[in-house]
Amino acid sequence: MEQTRVHGASQTKFLLDESQLPQRWYNIRADMPTAPQPVLHPGTGQPVGPDDLAPLFPMELIGQEVSEEPEIAIPDEVLDLYRLWRPTPLYRAHRLEAAIGTRSRIFYKYEGVSPAGSHKPNTAVAQAYYNKREGRTRLSTETGAGQWGSALAFAFQAWGAEIVPSPSEDTQSGRAILADHPDSPGSLGIAISEAVEDAAGRDDTAYSLGSVLNHVLLHQTVIGQEALAQMELAGAFPDVVIGCVGGGSNFAGLAFPFLREKIAGRDIDVLACEPAACPTLTRGVFAYDFGDTSKLTPLVAMHTLGHDFIPAPIHAGGLRYHGVAPLISQLVRDGLVRAEAFLQNDVFASALVFAGSEGILPAPEAAHAIHGTLQAAKAADEAGEERTILFNLSGHGHFDMGAYDRYFAGQLEDVALDEDEIARALHAIEGLPVPA
Ligand SMILES: Cc1ncc(COP(=O)(O)O)c(C=O)c1O
């Protein structure tokens, strides 16, 4: 152990053997001090049952959505596919630490080594597997910057998805939005409406969500379980765990296994980072709301900016969502997770400090976690403390070269969202059921 620690002080990559791939997903519902609120049918106001969800999802995933088992076995077929890129590496960011002159230790878990370049295949593969087993041959979905869409296409082993820019003329939801807002920049909420409408109208098609739902967050927990083992290899344990939050899946993937430790009594600061242009956790309200813009989904209790809030077209497509995972909302309410919001120029500046020292160009979404990390290191230095900080580098930025170009050209706008716009958007949830 002593030898490992000594070596660990200069080591950069902490790697697990394939035999150490987690065999189970971790379900935080079993350990949460407050149970999440039930999902409600918008027509009746009553909790939805499996039959309500069956047109959209396979039964196995509906079971996982409501499961209270602490652990769920990962099917062998899914493990076989995970082995194409998992376990993913954990890095000690020696060069970043030197670049910013911090006394803290910084580690990051790198999910960009997956075939699609992000954490998204962790759930795409599982969702495709369960859908295929239950006879579905087609999946519809939303995507922001393209990471989730490409991950799902990969899971179907074809990379042959049909891609439709949203809002589109192909669905009623899309046509209605275009009629009111011909120049709509789109959003994840709108794309979800279109994908749900597509799936509901065809027997061969299920809907697949890349984030937000309990089963999606569950599938991502392989990230944090691996990171726990890798931090042990490094002879370290994080004081701070950081992730970016759009719908919440990569954040949950890293943080939930550490929150299990926190709930059991360990002292960890768990930080969710979001864009100031879409500040769901920091400025939204906790309320029942629709998961999509056209009100086709059930009602979920979460932090929300209102289902018709259309975030400014910032260059972090995967973070442009009006709501957030109900599990994360509840953990924020219970004080187990805290959140901060950042402006995009600050985020891109931090992304380039990282790229310049560690070499990896981060996805703009993940760069929010990098910015949070640099802030946390600075705060520790100012307090005269040495902290161990772990963040999730959820994907690489190769889909986002245009965004970096625009940053270098000084063309990225910082959006300061005013209170009036938030108040306007929140009118949309008036009259909906109120969480207990
Ligand atoms: C690389 C990357 N990170 C983060 C996100 C945000 O999603 P989530 O909050 O579900 O991790 C996305 C979404 O598209 C993404 O592509």
The ligand as a Tripos MOL2 file, in Angstrom:
@<TRIPOS>MOLECULE
LIG
   16    16     1     0     0
SMALL
NO_CHARGES

@<TRIPOS>ATOM
      1 C1        -20.2150   15.6700  -23.2340 C.3       1 LIG1
      2 C2        -21.5100   15.9790  -22.5590 C.ar      1 LIG1
      3 N1        -21.4820   16.3040  -21.2500 N.ar      1 LIG1
      4 C3        -22.6270   16.6000  -20.5940 C.ar      1 LIG1
      5 C4        -23.8530   16.6090  -21.2310 C.ar      1 LIG1
      6 C5        -25.0660   16.9920  -20.4430 C.3       1 LIG1
      7 O1        -25.9460   15.9430  -20.2290 O.3       1 LIG1
      8 P1        -26.0510   15.2760  -18.7970 P.3       1 LIG1
      9 O2        -26.3490   16.3740  -17.8200 O.co2     1 LIG1
     10 O3        -27.1750   14.3100  -18.9290 O.co2     1 LIG1
     11 O4        -24.7550   14.6090  -18.5230 O.co2     1 LIG1
     12 C6        -23.9350   16.2520  -22.5740 C.ar      1 LIG1
     13 C7        -25.2470   16.2130  -23.2310 C.2       1 LIG1
     14 O5        -25.4290   16.1480  -24.3960 O.2       1 LIG1
     15 C8        -22.7420   15.9380  -23.2630 C.ar      1 LIG1
     16 O6        -22.7510   15.6220  -24.5550 O.3       1 LIG1
@<TRIPOS>BOND
     1     1     2 1
     2     2     3 ar
     3     2    15 ar
     4     3     4 ar
     5     4     5 ar
     6     5     6 1
     7     5    12 ar
     8     6     7 1
     9     7     8 1
    10     8     9 2
    11     8    10 1
    12     8    11 1
    13    12    13 1
    14    12    15 ar
    15    13    14 2
    16    15    16 1
@<TRIPOS>SUBSTRUCTURE
     1 LIG1         1 GROUP 0 **** ****
